[in-house]
Amino acid sequence: TSQGAFFNTDTLEPKLTAAAMSQIYPDAPSSFSFETALALYKRLVDVAVPGVSAKDAWDYFKNGSCSTWISLPGFVYKTQDTKFGTTNMLTRNVPNATMARVEAPGVPCPSRSTCPYASDTSSGLVSRAPFLATSGFGFAISSKASAIQQQLLFELFTYVSAPEQSNPDVQEWTVSDPFRLSQLDNETIADLVERGWDEPVARQYLEVVDATLNHPNAALDLRVPGLGLYMSSLLDATDGYVHGTARRRRAESADAACEAASDAWQAIPLQLYGQEPAATNTQLDIYRAQLGLPQIVRDTGGGGNEEIALIVTAAVGGMAAAVILGAFAFWIVATLRRKRALERQAEATIKKQIVSAVDALKEIQAPLALIRASDFLEIGSLQSHEALRDKGVLHFVDTTSQFIETVFTRYVTVFFSHQWLAFGDPDPRGEQYAVMVKAARSIAALEKVPLEDIFLWVDVISISQSCRSVQTLAINSLPCFASLLKYFVTVCPTVKHADTGAVCNKASYHERCWCRAELMSFWARNGTERMFYATGGSGAARRSEVGGEEPEGMALEPMAPEGVTESFVDAIKVFHGSLSCCRLGHAGGTACCDKEELMLPMLGLYAEIYAKRDGACKRINDAIEGHLDEIFPRTFEYCANGTTVQKLLFGDLVTVLRHDIDQAVAGGRT
């Protein structure tokens, strides 16, 4: 409600102590406090089955022992069986039944001003709240969980939350009731009836849910920056009182526990924003905005540029003009405050994204799987990762340092980049495999090494085709994979797509977003000297680029024989390429776009280029400097359900990254 369940809406003082509550509600009884609720909670814990406390569970999550934190929702309602006269709690589908919301007993209220939504009863005003535990599922994934665990949990939560799964879930006997407006309509009633519900019961059930969610006394969850700090500090302060044992420091009373929690909460704005009173004012403005309340106009005492104060010193056309000016002044101050708060939050998010982008290219996120060229020639066709893994012909590298130490310095490595020539098969007629064989032989001739000393990377061979979570991690590592290997070969014979009949060749290859990303990744770290096309014909690779004389029968064609031209720069504009996810409509708008997955790796590559712009990456930086807006676009078009919207992609990340690198160089840091 607009009264705010957590803080005084004028001062941001926590509503955790009896003293704080008495200041806000001077005519309320002393039991009208969080302390009373905490004492009641302790009584319930004392008679409950011993187990892990909320504080223990939260600590396990924070330290990484537990990978996920799930907050379950729930209603309480009763079903009255009119045939047998029995009442069942939490039973939803009872034939010939009526369903009603279970009303809380409530607390007596001294006045309507104290409890604006109180009910009139024979004994006076009583304020009731619906029995409602949170307003939906809450999922959290620990940053200390392994990459595979994080991906698995993310996919699980995405699956659970998707309408295709969540809508049936709330129509069966599961832990969840409807929480979305789309789940409270006539279509849902029809679905419930189809699943065996009596229509009157189904209709009453959804009416109960709707009335509970829209009850004016239903308190919203806390929605301000630093939510984790508020949660952990409250648990730290109250856990000793609620769960105190001989080995755990026990708070003396609910009063002492609430005082400690209140002190901790009042210190959090300073941790977040760094300066008082601006810190508290900023958090208060955000809290009030979440409750639908206007921001407070404050007099800063003049001077400085932290606030704007408009002082009207003369009549300016009567009362109407004064009101307009006052409203305009309020709007300016509120807008500036909101803008500064959002800018601080956005800056923190941008910094975190930049760090993540740089880290994404430091280490591979999934094992790098390679096959010896000699074994590749033996298999006879492009086979799946799982089939070749089971045959024992794949070689796995788990870290970037291991790859450099055991593979890169001892063997020749080749990244084969290509299109898929059918929806479910990369090479149904073996046309690309034949070209790859010829290319592998040509590189062996260039390097004057046997095929046994060459390792190849090919997507269908090197990436899991059956385990979606591992596949996703490997796909997200593609830019890192491509940049690590010695040779980059684009396999692009002129052939037809088996399903669409479309011609696939160099031009169609360069239309693909992922192909462009692989190309950009290799070039950004290695330049163009070892980048080739393999089309199946007799190529024109120039041995001078890699040393020595050109052998006969080469099947490789230099990708950039004249250096980095405008056409080459066009080919590395990754986000102008096409994607299957866009063509398929992003699962009706429930899935992110692959462009969003590629954003951080591409930003990480640019961080390397810009940091080394005066040295090893000078030519690369010079080539892209005039095309940054096209290579790293601020936004992109997201298509779903026939609708196209503009979504943020790089935004200001490139500008902030360049500024940070410039500042680091000026300060003598790397």
Buried (B, 14 or more C-beta within 10 A) or exposed (E): BEBBBBBBBEBBBBBBBBBBBBBBBEEBBEBBBBBBEBBEBBEEBEEEEEEEBBBBBBBBBBEEEBBBBEEEBEBBBBBBBEEEEEEBEEBBBBEEBEBBBBBBEBBBBBEEEBBBBBBEEEEEBBBBBBBBEEEBBEBBBBEBBEBBBBBBBBEBBBEBBBEEEBBEBBBEEEEBBBBBEEBBEEEBBEBBBEEEBBEEBBBBBBBBBBBBBEBEBBBEEBEBBBEEBBBBBBBBBBBBBBBBEEEEEBBEEBBBBBBBBBBBBBEBBBEBBEEEEBBBBBBBBBBBBBBEBEBBBBEBEEEEEEBEEEEEEEEEEEEEEEEEBEEEBBEBBBEBBBEBBEEBBEEEEBBEBBBEBBEBBEEBBBBBBBBBBBBBBEBEEBBBBEBBBEEEBBBEBEEBEBBEEEBBEEBBBBBBBBBBBEEEBBBBBEBBBBBBBBBBBBBBBBBEBEBEBBBBBBBBBBBBBEBEBBBBBBBBBBBBBBBBBBBBBBBBBBBBBBEEEEEBBBEBBBBBBBBBBBBBBBBBBBBBEBBBBBBBEEBEBBEEBBEEEBBEEBBBBBBBEEEBEEEBBEBBBBBBBEBEBBEEBBEEEEBEBBBBBBBBBBBBBBBBBBBBBEEBBEEBBEBBEEBBEBBBBBEBEBBBEEEEEEEEBBBEBBBBBBEBBEEEEEEEEE
